């Protein structure tokens, strides 16, 4: 049952004069938040940021937004701004993150609370910008080759300005609705619901197949190791893409995946071109009260149902010199990336080589923190650090050149980021591993790993299969429901 909603209220529609009022409400039905999102899940630009029941990486808040008043899309070197309120639709001459800051975030940057709200710790977003930055957004910032095929309709970058949100605090059961036009939650939801009609159940119509045979994958690793021996790079993240055909409701598929994986950076985004379903465990960059945090993952071992085998797998990862060396390379890369935007001597590594265990795999995770420079936007930090070093290799640009040479297809959303930045300059973002892209009747997912000189092709290939072990079998099982 819903009680008093939260409001971001303005007496006028001039966004530079936004006044923000925050009031809590009680969520009295477990699972109601996702049930509410289901009513808007198939409306383009609807976005759910979902902890999926996990409290890892400080997972606590779920956020849903829809119906942005303005958007930025970017692909193939073109950045386009659309403002539905003012009827503007134009191409821009600045890169996508800068366009988001200038044309979207600026519209709410001066919003103020009507009165200081009593909010829980690190309460996120309220109103602001949110969306996706695919891996190939990096092409707007670096000169990269174009060997890999780009066979996607979904743009590389799609971010909206959202003046409403519904946020759940999973710790307390409170949830909060915000608006900038005085609307109340029931009316907002009713206005945005799409007409309910019977949805076809999700099922695969053709099984997943890779764009690389195991032999071809091994040949790519040989080429990478030749580059490593030549000193071109120290590590390259190599991935394969799995593609299937499907029919039915992707939201249903996402719900099954989130329950089986419980990943703290899960998300569902309905675009004009299809759907993105992410069950990522990895944070990219968070900024809260000027404190920057990034948590790279590098190092993976499978989970086992037998506790003895599972513990042995975890200890094997913790003791692996190869995985620790890979992790340290990426930590150094990210320290360099964020230090360009952080105060001198503020960048530290409070946690190195920590074990985090998820439903499918154990991961080796490190944490890097710093203090953002005064008067600097978190979006500028995100742009300069993009894409994340944990999914490129090092040095980053040369690794990305090798990736484009060897992977048959571009990555699109895979290894990109789903992110938000609220009007208070708070930001959080994921690395889109364990992520699916659905367009028409085609469904893609990816898996990769960092390749170094002592990598063994057979082990690396198996690691990619371990990473999709709670994706492909879960989706295949939906074909056998009774």
FENQUIVEN-V701816 format. One record per residue. N is the residue number from 1. PHI is phi in whole degrees, 0 to 359 (none if undefined). D_LAST is the distance of its C-alpha to the last C-alpha in whole Angstrom. Layout:
N;PHI;D_LAST  N;PHI;D_LAST
This chain:
1;none;33  2;258;35  3;244;39  4;305;42  5;282;40  6;280;42  7;229;44  8;258;46  9;252;48  10;228;51  11;279;54  12;226;54  13;270;52  14;288;54  15;290;52  16;288;55  17;247;56  18;300;52  19;244;52  20;249;49  21;244;49  22;240;46  23;223;45  24;278;42  25;219;39  26;253;36  27;262;33  28;252;31  29;225;28  30;299;26  31;87;24  32;292;25  33;301;27  34;292;24  35;295;23  36;293;26  37;296;26  38;305;23  39;289;25  40;238;27  41;298;25  42;257;25  43;266;29  44;308;31  45;79;33  46;283;31  47;225;31  48;243;29  49;254;31  50;229;28  51;284;29  52;56;25  53;83;26  54;264;29  55;249;33  56;291;34  57;52;37  58;63;37  59;300;34  60;210;34  61;248;34  62;253;32  63;230;33  64;233;32  65;219;34  66;200;34  67;57;37  68;294;39  69;274;43  70;206;44  71;219;42  72;238;43  73;237;41  74;215;43  75;191;42  76;52;44  77;80;47  78;247;47  79;247;47  80;236;46  81;251;47  82;227;45  83;240;47  84;289;45  85;288;47  86;254;51  87;68;49  88;267;50  89;211;48  90;211;50  91;277;50  92;247;52  93;249;54  94;242;53  95;294;50  96;295;46  97;295;47  98;295;50  99;296;49  100;297;47  101;293;49  102;281;52  103;259;50  104;248;47  105;300;48  106;301;52  107;287;51  108;238;49  109;298;52  110;258;54  111;296;52  112;229;53  113;289;52  114;295;53  115;213;54  116;297;53  117;278;49  118;264;48  119;250;45  120;291;43  121;301;44  122;51;43  123;298;42  124;264;41  125;66;41  126;68;42  127;220;42  128;153;43  129;253;42  130;201;38  131;159;36  132;239;36  133;233;38  134;292;37  135;309;39  136;283;41  137;303;42  138;302;45  139;291;46  140;282;48  141;242;50  142;225;50  143;277;52  144;236;49  145;291;48  146;229;46  147;279;45  148;292;41  149;281;39  150;256;38  151;249;35  152;243;34  153;273;34  154;297;34  155;293;37  156;291;39  157;215;39  158;210;38  159;227;39  160;242;40  161;261;42  162;251;40  163;259;42  164;223;40  165;204;37  166;238;35  167;234;35  168;251;33  169;266;35  170;289;32  171;285;35  172;256;36  173;85;34  174;284;36  175;221;36  176;224;38  177;247;38  178;238;41  179;209;43  180;245;46  181;228;47  182;80;46  183;289;43  184;259;41  185;301;37  186;301;36  187;293;38  188;299;37  189;293;33  190;297;33  191;292;35  192;262;33  193;296;30  194;268;29  195;302;27  196;280;24  197;215;22  198;301;18  199;255;17  200;290;15  201;295;12  202;291;13  203;203;13  204;280;15  205;260;17  206;219;19  207;289;19  208;291;22  209;228;25  210;270;29  211;276;32  212;223;34  213;289;34  214;298;34  215;295;38  216;296;38  217;299;37  218;296;40  219;295;42  220;297;42  221;296;42  222;300;46  223;292;47  224;298;46  225;291;48  226;295;51  227;296;51  228;296;51  229;294;54  230;282;56  231;86;55  232;296;54  233;204;51  234;256;50  235;201;46  236;228;44  237;272;40  238;251;38  239;231;35  240;241;32  241;253;30  242;254;27  243;230;25  244;225;22  245;251;21  246;212;18  247;216;17  248;100;16  249;266;17  250;292;19  251;298;19  252;299;16  253;298;16  254;300;19  255;299;18  256;292;15  257;295;18  258;296;21  259;289;19  260;276;19  261;248;22  262;47;24  263;267;27  264;289;30  265;245;31  266;289;27  267;198;28  268;228;26  269;229;29  270;267;28  271;259;31  272;287;32  273;246;31  274;162;28  275;222;26  276;241;27  277;237;24  278;240;26  279;235;26  280;279;29  281;266;31  282;249;34  283;281;37  284;267;40  285;225;42  286;240;43  287;230;46  288;224;47  289;52;50  290;82;52  291;265;50  292;263;48  293;221;45  294;229;43  295;228;41  296;290;40  297;255;38  298;205;39  299;124;38  300;218;34  301;221;33  302;288;29  303;271;28  304;227;27  305;289;25  306;284;28  307;302;31  308;293;34  309;295;33  310;294;31  311;294;35  312;297;37  313;296;35  314;296;36  315;293;39  316;299;40  317;295;39  318;297;42  319;268;44  320;285;43  321;296;47  322;299;45  323;292;42  324;294;45  325;294;47  326;299;45  327;299;44  328;294;48  329;303;48  330;287;46  331;302;47  332;297;51  333;298;49  334;288;48  335;302;51  336;294;53  337;300;51  338;278;51  339;295;54  340;296;56  341;242;54  342;249;55  343;296;58  344;304;60  345;67;60  346;267;57  347;280;54  348;222;53  349;238;50  350;288;49  351;218;46  352;235;46  353;63;44  354;278;41  355;272;38  356;235;35  357;249;32  358;243;28  359;297;25  360;263;25  361;215;29  362;267;32  363;233;35  364;260;38  365;233;39  366;243;43  367;233;44  368;238;47  369;230;49  370;196;52  371;245;54  372;298;53  373;303;57  374;299;58  375;62;58  376;246;55  377;278;52  378;303;48  379;293;47  380;294;50  381;299;49  382;299;46  383;297;47  384;287;50  385;268;47  386;270;44  387;285;42  388;298;42  389;297;44  390;293;41  391;240;39  392;245;42  393;120;44  394;215;48  395;296;50  396;299;48  397;295;49  398;295;50  399;298;47  400;294;45  401;295;47  402;292;46  403;302;42  404;294;43  405;290;45  406;259;42  407;281;39  408;295;38  409;233;36  410;297;37  411;266;35  412;54;35  413;289;33  414;299;33  415;68;35  416;273;37  417;211;36  418;253;35  419;213;38  420;224;39  421;222;43  422;281;44  423;294;47  424;269;49  425;72;48  426;269;45  427;221;43  428;217;40  429;205;38  430;252;35  431;259;35  432;277;32  433;270;31  434;50;27  435;230;27  436;243;25  437;238;27  438;248;25  439;224;27  440;60;26  441;256;23  442;251;24  443;231;23  444;245;26  445;217;26  446;224;29  447;206;30  448;209;34  449;192;36  450;281;40  451;254;42  452;233;46  453;298;48  454;265;47  455;293;43  456;252;42  457;304;39  458;297;37  459;293;37  460;293;36  461;297;34  462;296;32  463;299;32  464;297;30  465;291;27  466;300;27  467;288;27  468;254;24  469;288;22  470;247;21  471;240;20  472;298;19  473;296;17  474;296;15  475;292;15  476;296;14  477;293;11  478;292;9  479;284;9  480;250;6  481;295;4  482;256;0
